[in-house]
Amino acid sequence: MLRAAVICVVLAAAAPADAADCPGNPDAIGTSRTITVDPAEHARVGSFQYPETVPLADKEVVLTFDDAPRPVYTEKVLDILAANCVKATYFLIGSHAKEFPKVVQRIQAEGHTIGTHSQTHPLTFDRMGADRLQKEVEGGIAAVATALGDETQLAPFFRIPGLLRSDAVDAYLQSVGLMVWSTDVMAQDWKRRINEAGIIRRALDRLAAKGNRGILLLHDIHPKTAAALPILLAELKTRGYRIVHVVPATPEQPATPTEPQEWVYRAPEKQPLPVLLMTDVAQLDKNLAEQRQMSGIDFCGEKISARSRRLFVDHKRPAWHRRHHAAKATPMRREAAVTTMRTD
């Protein structure tokens, strides 16, 4: 039976490390600070679905990764995070953890927070029966705890698969002591037709739209995410962002003191324009050129099909013809008026 509260420890490896403390990488973004949160006080976070989110200052970001562990790209993402001295929060799938326990142990050993993401990632949580819900939640926790070898290393954090929440699911998760994590920003890196540049643009633009702060949801199991991550971290640093690590409170490590209003999400008064300039222009141009060769690219980095281009052109053609013929007809009408004028 799932315990009402999961006792966790704060890892020594989770200590903040800024760029100056990152061996071999003075340009690393690092981890600026660690926030300790108590699920009993704040049961649900993420302004995408809930009124509250993690209490962050201006230009602070919490990196989260779903669906791990899956070789090879989970390990590539871990390499990138280690090289940049960045700590993240992982939401692991139980069946994946059972299959690749060594990768789970590496995530823990390198100081990242480990939460869970169900046993099999079904996209039916919002209409799931109580027995199946309990089985998915408890099964995922048990599988990840077994892979770790110590349940106390597991944070009481849970992200609902597909973010397909319901009031009944939220109530159940709160009743068993789990903090539900939605998100503030999605880069939509799971989309098949998005490339690395599109992932970076969406992450940066949507963080800016959220007031230059927030929880960022990514998936470390995709090759495009692994390829985009080093550039994204560099872009975040260039724009003055800082990475924040979140860990659960324990009897030895109480929650970080905060005021209730700091948890309430407030939308910025003015929505910023999209930020398109990248420091690594050459890399972005290369990515965009590859996509154009395949079938074209839209503003957010998604490929445009030939059918979409035809529909766009067909939609615009009638208006263009009307303007074109009107422009040609105007001087002809003037000439006709002149030639038909009486001279007497």
BAZABA-724955 format. One record per residue (C-alpha): residue number from 0; residue in three letters; x, y, z. Coordinates in Angstrom, 1 decimal, decimal comma. Example, Ala and Ser with C-alpha at 12.3 -4.5 7.8 and 13.67 -1.06 7.14 Angstrom:
2
+-----+-----+--------+--------+--------+
:   n : res :     px :     py :     pz :
+-----+-----+--------+--------+--------+
:   0 : ala :   12,3 :   -4,5 :    7,8 :
:   1 : ser :   13,7 :   -1,1 :    7,1 :
+-----+-----+--------+--------+--------+
//
This chain:
344
+-----+-----+--------+--------+--------+
:   n : res :     px :     py :     pz :
+-----+-----+--------+--------+--------+
:   0 : met :    0,0 :    0,0 :    0,0 :
:   1 : leu :    1,3 :    3,4 :   -0,9 :
:   2 : arg :    2,5 :    5,4 :    2,1 :
:   3 : ala :    0,8 :    8,6 :    2,8 :
:   4 : ala :    4,1 :   10,3 :    3,0 :
:   5 : val :    7,4 :    9,4 :    1,4 :
:   6 : ile :   10,4 :   10,1 :    3,4 :
:   7 : cys :   13,1 :   11,7 :    1,3 :
:   8 : val :   16,7 :   12,9 :    1,7 :
:   9 : val :   18,3 :   15,9 :    0,2 :
:  10 : leu :   21,4 :   14,7 :   -1,7 :
:  11 : ala :   24,7 :   16,3 :   -1,0 :
:  12 : ala :   25,3 :   16,3 :   -4,7 :
:  13 : ala :   22,3 :   18,7 :   -5,2 :
:  14 : ala :   24,2 :   21,7 :   -3,7 :
:  15 : pro :   24,1 :   24,7 :   -6,0 :
:  16 : ala :   26,9 :   25,1 :   -8,5 :
:  17 : asp :   27,2 :   28,3 :  -10,6 :
:  18 : ala :   29,4 :   28,6 :  -13,7 :
:  19 : ala :   32,4 :   29,5 :  -11,6 :
:  20 : asp :   32,1 :   26,2 :   -9,7 :
:  21 : cys :   31,7 :   24,1 :  -12,8 :
:  22 : pro :   35,0 :   22,3 :  -13,5 :
:  23 : gly :   36,2 :   22,5 :  -17,1 :
:  24 : asn :   33,4 :   24,7 :  -18,2 :
:  25 : pro :   33,5 :   28,4 :  -17,2 :
:  26 : asp :   30,7 :   29,2 :  -19,6 :
:  27 : ala :   28,3 :   26,7 :  -17,9 :
:  28 : ile :   25,0 :   28,1 :  -16,7 :
:  29 : gly :   25,2 :   26,0 :  -13,5 :
:  30 : thr :   22,6 :   25,7 :  -10,8 :
:  31 : ser :   22,0 :   29,0 :   -8,9 :
:  32 : arg :   20,0 :   27,7 :   -5,9 :
:  33 : thr :   17,9 :   24,9 :   -4,5 :
:  34 : ile :   14,3 :   25,3 :   -3,3 :
:  35 : thr :   12,9 :   22,8 :   -0,7 :
:  36 : val :    9,2 :   22,3 :   -1,0 :
:  37 : asp :    6,6 :   20,6 :    1,2 :
:  38 : pro :    3,9 :   18,6 :   -0,7 :
:  39 : ala :    1,6 :   18,8 :    2,3 :
:  40 : glu :    1,5 :   22,6 :    2,0 :
:  41 : his :    1,4 :   22,9 :   -1,8 :
:  42 : ala :   -0,2 :   19,8 :   -3,4 :
:  43 : arg :   -0,2 :   21,0 :   -7,1 :
:  44 : val :    2,0 :   23,3 :   -9,1 :
:  45 : gly :    2,3 :   24,4 :  -12,7 :
:  46 : ser :    0,3 :   27,4 :  -14,1 :
:  47 : phe :   -0,6 :   25,5 :  -17,3 :
:  48 : gln :   -3,3 :   23,8 :  -15,2 :
:  49 : tyr :   -3,2 :   25,1 :  -11,6 :
:  50 : pro :   -3,3 :   28,5 :   -9,8 :
:  51 : glu :    0,0 :   27,9 :   -8,1 :
:  52 : thr :    3,5 :   27,2 :   -9,4 :
:  53 : val :    7,0 :   27,0 :   -7,9 :
:  54 : pro :    7,9 :   30,3 :   -6,3 :
:  55 : leu :   10,6 :   31,6 :   -8,7 :
:  56 : ala :   12,3 :   35,0 :   -9,0 :
:  57 : asp :   12,7 :   36,8 :  -12,3 :
:  58 : lys :   14,7 :   34,8 :  -14,9 :
:  59 : glu :   14,6 :   31,5 :  -12,9 :
:  60 : val :   13,8 :   28,2 :  -14,6 :
:  61 : val :   13,2 :   24,7 :  -13,2 :
:  62 : leu :   14,2 :   22,0 :  -15,8 :
:  63 : thr :   12,1 :   18,8 :  -15,8 :
:  64 : phe :   12,3 :   15,7 :  -17,9 :
:  65 : asp :    9,6 :   13,1 :  -18,5 :
:  66 : asp :    9,6 :    9,5 :  -19,6 :
:  67 : ala :   13,1 :    8,4 :  -18,7 :
:  68 : pro :   15,0 :    6,2 :  -18,5 :
:  69 : arg :   15,7 :    5,2 :  -22,1 :
:  70 : pro :   19,1 :    4,6 :  -23,6 :
:  71 : val :   20,9 :    6,2 :  -25,4 :
:  72 : tyr :   19,4 :    9,7 :  -25,1 :
:  73 : thr :   18,7 :    9,8 :  -21,4 :
:  74 : glu :   22,4 :    9,2 :  -20,9 :
:  75 : lys :   23,4 :   11,9 :  -23,4 :
:  76 : val :   21,1 :   14,4 :  -21,6 :
:  77 : leu :   22,8 :   13,4 :  -18,3 :
:  78 : asp :   26,2 :   14,0 :  -19,9 :
:  79 : ile :   25,1 :   17,5 :  -21,0 :
:  80 : leu :   23,6 :   18,4 :  -17,6 :
:  81 : ala :   26,8 :   17,2 :  -15,8 :
:  82 : ala :   29,0 :   19,2 :  -18,2 :
:  83 : asn :   26,9 :   22,3 :  -17,4 :
:  84 : cys :   26,6 :   21,6 :  -13,6 :
:  85 : val :   22,8 :   21,7 :  -14,0 :
:  86 : lys :   20,4 :   19,8 :  -11,6 :
:  87 : ala :   17,0 :   18,8 :  -12,9 :
:  88 : thr :   13,8 :   17,0 :  -11,8 :
:  89 : tyr :   13,0 :   13,7 :  -13,5 :
:  90 : phe :    9,6 :   12,0 :  -13,8 :
:  91 : leu :   10,4 :    8,3 :  -14,5 :
:  92 : ile :    8,1 :    5,7 :  -15,9 :
:  93 : gly :    8,0 :    2,5 :  -13,8 :
:  94 : ser :    8,3 :    0,0 :  -16,6 :
:  95 : his :   11,3 :    1,9 :  -18,0 :
:  96 : ala :   13,0 :    2,0 :  -14,6 :
:  97 : lys :   12,5 :   -1,7 :  -14,3 :
:  98 : glu :   14,2 :   -2,3 :  -17,7 :
:  99 : phe :   17,1 :    0,1 :  -17,1 :
: 100 : pro :   17,8 :    0,3 :  -13,4 :
: 101 : lys :   21,5 :    1,4 :  -13,9 :
: 102 : val :   20,3 :    4,6 :  -15,6 :
: 103 : val :   18,0 :    5,3 :  -12,8 :
: 104 : gln :   20,8 :    4,9 :  -10,3 :
: 105 : arg :   23,0 :    7,2 :  -12,4 :
: 106 : ile :   20,3 :    9,9 :  -12,3 :
: 107 : gln :   20,2 :    9,7 :   -8,5 :
: 108 : ala :   24,0 :    9,5 :   -8,1 :
: 109 : glu :   24,4 :   12,7 :  -10,1 :
: 110 : gly :   22,1 :   14,7 :   -7,7 :
: 111 : his :   18,9 :   15,1 :   -9,7 :
: 112 : thr :   15,5 :   14,9 :   -8,1 :
: 113 : ile :   13,5 :   11,8 :   -9,0 :
: 114 : gly :    9,7 :   11,7 :   -9,1 :
: 115 : thr :    7,4 :    9,3 :  -10,9 :
: 116 : his :    5,2 :    9,3 :  -14,0 :
: 117 : ser :    3,1 :    6,2 :  -13,6 :
: 118 : gln :    3,9 :    2,6 :  -14,3 :
: 119 : thr :    3,1 :    2,4 :  -18,1 :
: 120 : his :    2,2 :    6,0 :  -19,1 :
: 121 : pro :   -1,4 :    5,4 :  -20,1 :
: 122 : leu :   -3,1 :    8,4 :  -21,7 :
: 123 : thr :   -6,3 :    7,7 :  -19,9 :
: 124 : phe :   -5,8 :    9,1 :  -16,4 :
: 125 : asp :   -8,6 :   11,6 :  -16,8 :
: 126 : arg :  -11,1 :    8,8 :  -17,2 :
: 127 : met :   -9,4 :    5,9 :  -15,3 :
: 128 : gly :  -11,2 :    3,9 :  -12,6 :
: 129 : ala :  -10,0 :    4,0 :   -9,0 :
: 130 : asp :   -8,4 :    0,6 :   -9,0 :
: 131 : arg :   -6,5 :    1,1 :  -12,2 :
: 132 : leu :   -5,4 :    4,6 :  -11,0 :
: 133 : gln :   -4,0 :    3,2 :   -7,8 :
: 134 : lys :   -2,2 :    0,4 :   -9,7 :
: 135 : glu :   -0,6 :    2,8 :  -12,1 :
: 136 : val :    0,6 :    5,2 :   -9,4 :
: 137 : glu :    1,7 :    2,6 :   -6,8 :
: 138 : gly :    3,3 :    0,4 :   -9,5 :
: 139 : gly :    5,4 :    3,2 :  -10,9 :
: 140 : ile :    6,6 :    4,2 :   -7,4 :
: 141 : ala :    7,5 :    0,6 :   -6,5 :
: 142 : ala :    9,3 :    0,0 :   -9,8 :
: 143 : val :   11,4 :    3,2 :   -9,5 :
: 144 : ala :   12,1 :    2,5 :   -5,8 :
: 145 : thr :   13,3 :   -1,0 :   -6,6 :
: 146 : ala :   15,6 :    0,3 :   -9,3 :
: 147 : leu :   17,0 :    2,8 :   -6,9 :
: 148 : gly :   17,3 :    0,2 :   -4,1 :
: 149 : asp :   16,1 :    2,7 :   -1,6 :
: 150 : glu :   12,6 :    4,3 :   -1,5 :
: 151 : thr :   13,9 :    7,2 :    0,6 :
: 152 : gln :   15,8 :    8,5 :   -2,5 :
: 153 : leu :   12,5 :    9,0 :   -4,3 :
: 154 : ala :   10,7 :   12,4 :   -4,1 :
: 155 : pro :    6,9 :   12,5 :   -3,6 :
: 156 : phe :    6,6 :   14,3 :   -6,9 :
: 157 : phe :    4,2 :   13,0 :   -9,6 :
: 158 : arg :    3,4 :   14,2 :  -13,1 :
: 159 : ile :    0,3 :   12,9 :  -14,7 :
: 160 : pro :    0,9 :   11,2 :  -18,1 :
: 161 : gly :   -0,1 :   13,6 :  -20,9 :
: 162 : leu :   -1,1 :   16,1 :  -18,2 :
: 163 : leu :   -4,6 :   14,5 :  -18,5 :
: 164 : arg :   -5,8 :   15,4 :  -15,0 :
: 165 : ser :   -9,2 :   15,3 :  -13,4 :
: 166 : asp :  -10,4 :   16,4 :  -10,0 :
: 167 : ala :  -10,7 :   12,8 :   -8,9 :
: 168 : val :   -7,1 :   12,1 :   -9,9 :
: 169 : asp :   -5,8 :   15,2 :   -8,1 :
: 170 : ala :   -7,7 :   14,3 :   -5,0 :
: 171 : tyr :   -6,3 :   10,8 :   -5,0 :
: 172 : leu :   -2,7 :   11,9 :   -5,5 :
: 173 : gln :   -3,0 :   14,4 :   -2,7 :
: 174 : ser :   -4,5 :   11,8 :   -0,4 :
: 175 : val :   -1,4 :    9,6 :   -0,7 :
: 176 : gly :    1,0 :   12,5 :   -0,1 :
: 177 : leu :    2,1 :   13,2 :   -3,7 :
: 178 : met :    2,8 :   16,7 :   -5,1 :
: 179 : val :    1,3 :   16,9 :   -8,6 :
: 180 : trp :    3,6 :   18,7 :  -11,1 :
: 181 : ser :    2,0 :   20,2 :  -14,2 :
: 182 : thr :    4,2 :   22,7 :  -16,0 :
: 183 : asp :    4,4 :   26,4 :  -16,9 :
: 184 : val :    6,1 :   26,0 :  -20,3 :
: 185 : met :    6,1 :   23,2 :  -22,9 :
: 186 : ala :    8,6 :   23,1 :  -25,8 :
: 187 : gln :    6,6 :   20,3 :  -27,4 :
: 188 : asp :    9,7 :   18,3 :  -28,1 :
: 189 : trp :    7,6 :   15,2 :  -28,5 :
: 190 : lys :    6,2 :   16,4 :  -31,8 :
: 191 : arg :    7,5 :   14,4 :  -34,8 :
: 192 : arg :    7,8 :   17,4 :  -37,1 :
: 193 : ile :    9,7 :   19,7 :  -34,8 :
: 194 : asn :   13,4 :   20,2 :  -35,1 :
: 195 : glu :   16,1 :   21,4 :  -32,6 :
: 196 : ala :   15,6 :   25,1 :  -33,6 :
: 197 : gly :   11,9 :   24,8 :  -33,0 :
: 198 : ile :   12,4 :   23,3 :  -29,6 :
: 199 : ile :   14,7 :   26,1 :  -28,6 :
: 200 : arg :   12,5 :   28,9 :  -30,0 :
: 201 : arg :    9,4 :   27,5 :  -28,3 :
: 202 : ala :   11,1 :   27,2 :  -24,9 :
: 203 : leu :   12,6 :   30,7 :  -25,0 :
: 204 : asp :    9,5 :   32,4 :  -26,4 :
: 205 : arg :    7,1 :   30,7 :  -24,0 :
: 206 : leu :    9,3 :   31,4 :  -21,0 :
: 207 : ala :    9,3 :   35,1 :  -22,0 :
: 208 : ala :    5,5 :   35,0 :  -22,4 :
: 209 : lys :    5,2 :   33,5 :  -18,9 :
: 210 : gly :    7,1 :   36,5 :  -17,4 :
: 211 : asn :   10,6 :   35,1 :  -17,8 :
: 212 : arg :   10,3 :   32,3 :  -15,3 :
: 213 : gly :    8,8 :   28,9 :  -14,8 :
: 214 : ile :    8,8 :   25,1 :  -14,9 :
: 215 : leu :   10,0 :   23,9 :  -18,3 :
: 216 : leu :    8,8 :   20,4 :  -19,5 :
: 217 : leu :   11,1 :   18,4 :  -21,8 :
: 218 : his :   11,5 :   14,8 :  -22,7 :
: 219 : asp :   15,0 :   13,3 :  -22,5 :
: 220 : ile :   14,2 :   10,2 :  -24,6 :
: 221 : his :   14,2 :   12,1 :  -27,9 :
: 222 : pro :   17,3 :   12,7 :  -30,1 :
: 223 : lys :   16,2 :   16,2 :  -31,0 :
: 224 : thr :   15,9 :   17,2 :  -27,3 :
: 225 : ala :   19,4 :   15,9 :  -26,6 :
: 226 : ala :   20,7 :   17,8 :  -29,6 :
: 227 : ala :   18,9 :   21,0 :  -28,7 :
: 228 : leu :   19,8 :   21,0 :  -25,0 :
: 229 : pro :   23,3 :   22,4 :  -25,1 :
: 230 : ile :   22,2 :   25,3 :  -27,3 :
: 231 : leu :   19,2 :   25,9 :  -25,1 :
: 232 : leu :   21,3 :   26,1 :  -21,9 :
: 233 : ala :   23,7 :   28,5 :  -23,6 :
: 234 : glu :   20,8 :   30,7 :  -24,8 :
: 235 : leu :   19,2 :   30,7 :  -21,3 :
: 236 : lys :   22,5 :   31,9 :  -19,8 :
: 237 : thr :   22,9 :   34,5 :  -22,6 :
: 238 : arg :   19,5 :   35,9 :  -21,7 :
: 239 : gly :   20,3 :   36,0 :  -18,0 :
: 240 : tyr :   18,3 :   33,0 :  -16,9 :
: 241 : arg :   19,3 :   30,9 :  -13,9 :
: 242 : ile :   18,6 :   27,2 :  -13,2 :
: 243 : val :   16,8 :   26,4 :   -9,9 :
: 244 : his :   16,8 :   22,8 :   -8,4 :
: 245 : val :   13,7 :   21,7 :   -6,4 :
: 246 : val :   13,9 :   19,0 :   -3,7 :
: 247 : pro :   11,3 :   17,7 :   -1,2 :
: 248 : ala :   11,3 :   18,8 :    2,4 :
: 249 : thr :   12,4 :   16,3 :    5,1 :
: 250 : pro :   12,5 :   16,4 :    8,9 :
: 251 : glu :   16,1 :   17,3 :    8,6 :
: 252 : gln :   15,6 :   19,8 :    5,7 :
: 253 : pro :   12,5 :   21,9 :    6,2 :
: 254 : ala :   10,8 :   23,8 :    3,3 :
: 255 : thr :   12,3 :   27,0 :    2,1 :
: 256 : pro :   10,5 :   29,9 :    3,8 :
: 257 : thr :    8,1 :   31,6 :    1,3 :
: 258 : glu :    5,0 :   33,8 :    1,4 :
: 259 : pro :    1,7 :   32,4 :    0,1 :
: 260 : gln :    1,5 :   35,0 :   -2,6 :
: 261 : glu :    4,8 :   33,9 :   -4,1 :
: 262 : trp :    3,2 :   30,6 :   -5,2 :
: 263 : val :    0,3 :   32,3 :   -7,0 :
: 264 : tyr :    0,9 :   32,6 :  -10,8 :
: 265 : arg :    0,2 :   36,0 :  -12,2 :
: 266 : ala :    0,3 :   36,5 :  -15,9 :
: 267 : pro :    2,5 :   39,4 :  -17,1 :
: 268 : glu :    0,6 :   42,5 :  -18,1 :
: 269 : lys :    2,3 :   42,7 :  -21,5 :
: 270 : gln :    3,0 :   39,8 :  -23,7 :
: 271 : pro :    6,5 :   40,1 :  -25,2 :
: 272 : leu :    7,3 :   39,6 :  -28,9 :
: 273 : pro :    9,0 :   36,3 :  -29,9 :
: 274 : val :   12,8 :   36,2 :  -29,4 :
: 275 : leu :   14,3 :   35,0 :  -32,6 :
: 276 : leu :   18,0 :   35,9 :  -32,3 :
: 277 : met :   20,2 :   33,0 :  -31,3 :
: 278 : thr :   23,9 :   33,2 :  -30,3 :
: 279 : asp :   24,7 :   30,1 :  -32,3 :
: 280 : val :   23,4 :   31,4 :  -35,6 :
: 281 : ala :   25,4 :   28,9 :  -37,6 :
: 282 : gln :   23,9 :   25,9 :  -35,9 :
: 283 : leu :   20,4 :   27,3 :  -36,3 :
: 284 : asp :   20,9 :   28,1 :  -39,9 :
: 285 : lys :   22,1 :   24,6 :  -40,5 :
: 286 : asn :   19,0 :   23,1 :  -38,8 :
: 287 : leu :   16,6 :   25,3 :  -40,7 :
: 288 : ala :   18,3 :   24,6 :  -44,0 :
: 289 : glu :   17,9 :   20,9 :  -43,5 :
: 290 : gln :   14,3 :   21,3 :  -42,8 :
: 291 : arg :   13,7 :   23,5 :  -45,8 :
: 292 : gln :   15,3 :   20,9 :  -48,0 :
: 293 : met :   12,8 :   18,3 :  -46,7 :
: 294 : ser :    9,6 :   20,3 :  -47,1 :
: 295 : gly :    9,8 :   23,8 :  -45,7 :
: 296 : ile :    9,4 :   25,2 :  -42,2 :
: 297 : asp :    7,0 :   27,3 :  -40,3 :
: 298 : phe :    7,7 :   30,0 :  -37,7 :
: 299 : cys :    7,9 :   27,5 :  -34,8 :
: 300 : gly :   10,2 :   25,0 :  -36,6 :
: 301 : glu :    7,6 :   22,6 :  -37,8 :
: 302 : lys :    7,7 :   21,2 :  -41,3 :
: 303 : ile :    5,1 :   22,4 :  -43,8 :
: 304 : ser :    3,6 :   19,8 :  -46,1 :
: 305 : ala :    3,2 :   20,4 :  -49,8 :
: 306 : arg :   -0,6 :   20,2 :  -49,3 :
: 307 : ser :   -0,4 :   22,9 :  -46,7 :
: 308 : arg :    1,5 :   25,2 :  -49,0 :
: 309 : arg :   -1,1 :   24,5 :  -51,8 :
: 310 : leu :   -4,0 :   25,4 :  -49,5 :
: 311 : phe :   -2,2 :   28,6 :  -48,5 :
: 312 : val :   -1,5 :   29,6 :  -52,1 :
: 313 : asp :   -5,0 :   28,7 :  -53,2 :
: 314 : his :   -6,5 :   30,7 :  -50,4 :
: 315 : lys :   -4,4 :   33,8 :  -51,3 :
: 316 : arg :   -4,8 :   33,5 :  -55,1 :
: 317 : pro :   -8,4 :   34,9 :  -55,5 :
: 318 : ala :   -7,6 :   38,0 :  -53,5 :
: 319 : trp :   -4,4 :   38,6 :  -55,5 :
: 320 : his :   -6,2 :   38,2 :  -58,8 :
: 321 : arg :   -8,8 :   40,8 :  -57,7 :
: 322 : arg :   -6,2 :   43,3 :  -56,8 :
: 323 : his :   -4,1 :   42,6 :  -59,9 :
: 324 : his :   -7,1 :   43,0 :  -62,3 :
: 325 : ala :   -8,3 :   46,1 :  -60,5 :
: 326 : ala :   -4,9 :   47,7 :  -60,8 :
: 327 : lys :   -4,9 :   47,0 :  -64,6 :
: 328 : ala :   -8,5 :   48,1 :  -65,1 :
: 329 : thr :   -8,0 :   51,6 :  -63,4 :
: 330 : pro :   -5,7 :   53,1 :  -66,1 :
: 331 : met :   -7,9 :   51,6 :  -68,9 :
: 332 : arg :  -11,0 :   53,2 :  -67,5 :
: 333 : arg :   -9,2 :   56,6 :  -67,2 :
: 334 : glu :   -8,0 :   56,3 :  -70,9 :
: 335 : ala :  -11,5 :   55,4 :  -72,0 :
: 336 : ala :  -12,9 :   58,4 :  -70,1 :
: 337 : val :  -10,4 :   60,7 :  -71,8 :
: 338 : thr :  -11,1 :   59,4 :  -75,4 :
: 339 : thr :  -14,8 :   59,7 :  -75,0 :
: 340 : met :  -14,8 :   63,2 :  -73,7 :
: 341 : arg :  -16,5 :   65,8 :  -76,0 :
: 342 : thr :  -14,1 :   68,4 :  -77,5 :
: 343 : asp :  -16,8 :   71,0 :  -78,3 :
+-----+-----+--------+--------+--------+
//
